[in-house]
Amino acid sequence: MKNKGVFITGTDTGIGKTVATLALGTLLQERGIDVGVMKPVQCAGDDAQFLKESLHLKDSLKRMNPYYAPEPLSPHLAFARQKRSININSIKKAYQKLASGHDLMLVEGAGGLMVPLKRDYLVADLIKDLNLDVVIVAPLGLGAINHTLLTIRQTEEMGLNIVGVLFNQTKKEKGGIPEATNPDVIRKYGKVKILGSIPYLKNIQPEAIRKICKPKMDIHYLMPNTALRRNRVQRFVDGDKKYLWHPFTQMQDWLDEEPLVIDQARGAYLRDTRGNYYLDGVSSLWVNVHGHGHKLIDRAVKSQVNRLSHSTLLGLSNAPAIELAEQLVAIAPKGLSKVFYSDNGSTSVEIAIKMAYQYWQNTGRKQKKDIVHLANSYHGDTLGSVSIGGIDLFHKVYRNLIFKTISLDFPDCYRAPQGESYPDHAFKFIKKFERMLKDKHKTIAAFVVEPIVQGAAGMIMWPRGVLKKMRDLCKKYEVIFIVDEVATGFGRTGKMFACEHEDVSPDILCLAKSITGGYLPLAATLTTKKIFDGFCFDYKNQKTFFHGHTYTGNPLCCASGLANLKVFKKEKVLKKLQPKIKFLEARLKDFYDLPQAGDVRQRGFMVGIELVKDRDTKEPYPWEEETGARVCREARRKGVILRPLGNVIVLMPPLSITFKELEKLLDVTYWAIGKVTGTNG
Ligand SMILES: *Cc1c(COP(=O)(O)O)cnc(C)c1O
């Protein structure tokens, strides 16, 4: 769907939207523009019929006005009384059909912006869903300023683009001072363009409009200007290449390609500057749990902006930081009772390591200094978290900059030795782990893991019981158990936290990515009272935890974190997720029909499809061939955004994705793998 229309709304009902639509339509037609008109929802009256006849439109009335109710009431009520409900999708379809036959669409609203069309759905939502710019029709006279400015403010708050305000003189009398000055006041205070005013018309007919309105109206802002739009797209493309350095990106390759510039998003879809839509198959890098533009989170952030955007936690406190900490403690595995904020996953892990290390220093076990981790883990990109990471491709080059650790090889779930089951293979590791702890626990401070699913390592998934065993052993040998749920937290594995699958309570829990619903950067490191108490001494002892970031506990971020949790509760997200997980599970089996799909792994809404050159020998594709990246490139052509991990195709959609969208995600992924591996039938 391309943006080629405007929505005509009024500051109130009875303001003359239909007259305005006719006036704009007539003058645009005169300029050679093929206009189409739609009045999606109408309660009483015959606006659509009138516009169809006056503008000589050939489209069917049913398509121009798919929803009609005879009573002059607010639509949600008028249609409820008819025992009908408004289907937004059918409006969208009718709009697309109409738009495809015209240069420019004029879509007339029902009432004003905040009029409900149905439960939880306002006229403003329809404007967003149809992706239209807005023309506001306003009256002239006393009282117009307040209503008009309110409408302008609300339109902007909803993220909608205003073309301009068109005034309509509905009364016959010659105006006084308000009528003469309204447009200028609105231009100045509303900071919008003025499209002119429609004088009082005795006969509302195209003939009269051409004669009387034309000199008083300025429609050039409405002319479909494709050149202007093209320029805007090009400006971003050029600017990206000129100024940006992208993360995890070989910029030489990047500069050879046309970047996709994302402009807007809603639900599970992203929209680029050209107006193309893409299904967000990886939740904008694993963060977006409830889709984009969730009303509740939008509102929470906006209302926090109006109160307080930032104040520091160094020496001061703030309400959202306190409330979110309380709620995180309430939902976290039991025993975790203190929250330390930072800005991202890497810092949440660094804080955990420093805390664990200093805890032993503070409490007199100074020889406990070593940090143990899994060799193939990923905990972030700052040097501390790189020290405990082991993904060679990312980290090799920094080897001389990082601190020494004890790195343990963890079995690859897909490549267990011949004749050995994966669980057996994994539990053998546990035996080795125990021997190591027995040997060295006197010098070990902490053990850090990503629980159950090791994300960036390629969606490596552990058999049941491994996490629990690790936890028990750490307790037995007095090693601080740090769990990095930056990726797995907030519903990704089907429960709020992966730890819950095995009833595990770590000593330190790291959270980030989805903590704000994918809105703002925030992280939290949660720990126990015992560890916290290991830092509470007389100041002179120098045992304070000297760590903090400027934006620690930022109120906006914490407000979006609170709203995120509210959505989980209010929308019963985890409960509604379960059938989607089942559906995903059933449909993922089909991927084994693709000969190059070696292993298809899933835990909840975390999926890895590992592509191999040879399924029998499990021989990987050489990394230089960038097989995963090529699959994602193909998927993008079909309107789906994916991001691979080497040869592993990752699916990690928003938890709010619909079954239909999920189906599309699976179909396109399947197709793209087939295309790239040359196995499409
Ligand atoms: C993404 C990730 C991190 C790093 O988070 P950033 O916000 O990118 O610093 C750490 N740990 C895990 C498990 C992750 O997936």
The ligand as an SDF file (V2000), in Angstrom:
LIG
                    3D

 15 15  0  0  0  0  0  0  0  0999 V2000
   22.0650   -9.2480   23.1050 C   0  0  0  0  0  0  0  0  0  0  0  0
   22.6500   -9.9340   24.2510 C   0  0  0  0  0  0  0  0  0  0  0  0
   23.5260   -9.2860   25.1220 C   0  0  0  0  0  0  0  0  0  0  0  0
   24.0300   -7.8910   24.8510 C   0  0  0  0  0  0  0  0  0  0  0  0
   23.0130   -6.9440   24.9480 O   0  0  0  0  0  0  0  0  0  0  0  0
   23.2710   -5.4710   24.3380 P   0  0  0  0  0  0  0  0  0  0  0  0
   22.0650   -4.7190   24.7490 O   0  0  0  0  0  0  0  0  0  0  0  0
   23.3860   -5.6550   22.8640 O   0  0  0  0  0  0  0  0  0  0  0  0
   24.5210   -4.9510   24.9230 O   0  0  0  0  0  0  0  0  0  0  0  0
   23.9710   -9.9620   26.2250 C   0  0  0  0  0  0  0  0  0  0  0  0
   23.5800  -11.2090   26.4690 N   0  0  0  0  0  0  0  0  0  0  0  0
   22.7430  -11.8820   25.6670 C   0  0  0  0  0  0  0  0  0  0  0  0
   22.3270  -13.2690   25.9920 C   0  0  0  0  0  0  0  0  0  0  0  0
   22.2540  -11.2680   24.5120 C   0  0  0  0  0  0  0  0  0  0  0  0
   21.4530  -11.9230   23.6830 O   0  0  0  0  0  0  0  0  0  0  0  0
  1  2  1  0
  2  3  1  0
  2 14  2  0
  3  4  1  0
  3 10  2  0
  4  5  1  0
  5  6  1  0
  6  7  2  0
  6  8  1  0
  6  9  1  0
 10 11  1  0
 11 12  2  0
 12 13  1  0
 12 14  1  0
 14 15  1  0
M  END
$$$$
